Amino acid sequence: MGYYEITETPGLKATQEQIERLYHRYHFAHQFAEGKDVLEVACGAGIGLGYLAKVAKNVIGGDIDENNVSIAKKYYGDKIKDKIKIEIMDAHNLPFSEETFDLVLLFEAIYYLKEPQKFIQEAKRVLREEGILIICTVNKEWEDFHPSPYSVKYFSVPELYEALRNEFKEVKLFGAFKVEKHGIKNRVVSFIKKMAVKLNLIPGSLKARAYLKRIFMGKQRPLPYEIKEGMANYTEPVSIPVDKPNKEFKIIYAVAKK
């Protein structure tokens, strides 16, 4: 199984919250991208590249999986000649000169990196002065957290802050998707998820996971080829303390300024 099997690809069935999280990441980044040269590392099948390109000066998407890159190139077609470029890329060794970008993104991928600190240093290298690195990751302190196949290391809020603070002059952390503990449905889903993790019943591929989610969580929708404005609800992330673990939010954002 390759990274393609654990990538959110167009047509894959997803829950409403999955779609909201996908939209949330790119809508959050959207406000930083206007008029900028943007690099998304581990861009997967490129679902967010077109959305970013609507406001950015230029967008480059890179992924280490050839299948993901092929899907993105096939979909965007002639747009690649205009504002979007897509290529195979290793996050640990970015193929760009110093100070090439204004914004670097790494969404739901830092836990797959063998050397996350090397990526952070590479991101700093290719960013211009005052450039921004945004990292989005699931919160390992979330009570219902479970690791993905191929994952190497997940970060808590303090761990992510520590990884960034020595490389960047300003680091802010935000939380999104507040944990809902109330209600029978939430408690039942939480219990089922915990038991599945405990018994090692979580499938490796997202396709197999989608099947289980349909059984336990109901109706799903196919993921789009491209993010569209307003396709899901959006709530602004909440600023959180950087020095203590956070169990209040499912998702963590780090915004680091060079």
Secondary structure, DSSP 4 states (H G I P E B T S, - for coil): --GGGGS--TT-EE-HHHHHHHHHHHHHHHHHHTT-EEEEES-TT-TTHHHHHTTSSEEEEEES-HHHHHHHHHHHTTHHHHTEEEEE--TTS--S-SS-EEEEEEES-GGG-S-HHHHHHHHHHHEEEEEEEEEEEE-TTSTT--PPTT------HHHHHHHHHTT-SEEEEEEEEE----SHHHHHHHHHHHHHHHTT---SSHHHHHHHHHHHH---EEPPSS--TTSS-----EE--SSS---SEEEEEEEEE-
